[in-house]
Amino acid sequence: MRLLDTALFLTGRGLYKARAARGQAFEHDGIERNFGMALALSVVVPVRDEDENVRPLAHEIAKAIAAEGDVEIIFVDDGSADATASVLKDLKSEIPALRVIQHGRNIGQSRAIRTGVRAARSEIIVTLDGDGQNDPADIPKLLAVLRGPGAENIGLVSGVRLNRKDDLKKKLASNLANRFRRAMLDDGAQDTGCGLKAFRREAFLAVPYFDNLHRFLIALILREGYDVRFVEVGHRPRLHGRSKYGVWDRLAAGISDIFGVRWLKKRFKGAVAAKEI
């Protein structure tokens, strides 16, 4: 029986089966795996109750990454109560690169991102929010930095939203949380709430997992010895639905998590090069 399902605690068939031969695919937990990692790019989009937003967003993403060649777009439906899953399923006939993974219940944005990254077939991952506020047209800007000259040690390129289209209360709470986090974690991040990120799959899977991880990905990837870069990106108003997060409850949870991440940083002896001899 699976007791704990995190990257730190695995039981039984928890995370991996026996490794398939390179290039072969198999299914585990209903999700296809492929260890060949032959694709140029995987885009992972966590969504919940976004049935009015996913169709235009999926088409925008497909257009933005059309020049990438072999790609996949993975929408992870995190236990939606509306028609999100059925809309996405219908979209698969319109967008051949689209994959849809569904959680049996709502377990949070970080877990949805992790599900998508684990299922991804590329070593390069892009994530963005499912509400349409991140502009997929910004994806190539992040990829250019991640793949640019001297980028071998860059693990993550994170978007920084310009001219945010959120209300004043949300922006003030975000500013307060970012200031406190920078003081505590010294990660240099100006906007950890931006869902638009490009990173190496190995860097993401190297960090210790916990729910709410996505807001501390910058600090934890730095902890693993990777470099992080920041790119200014656009931000758009939400056209349909409403935010799934309350301002002050998220702020309180974030402050609590900061102390946990600070502890993780202190309990780590640093990255080290390793080679077989």
PyMOL commands that set and color helices and strands:
alter all, ss='L'
color gray80, all
select helices_A, chain A and resi 54-64+66-68+84-91+109-119+136-146+168-185+201-206+213-223+247-266
alter helices_A, ss='H'
color red, helices_A
select strands_A, chain A and resi 25-28+31-34+41-47+71-78+98-103+124-127+154-161+197-200+227-233
alter strands_A, ss='S'
color yellow, strands_A
deselect
rebuild
show_as cartoon
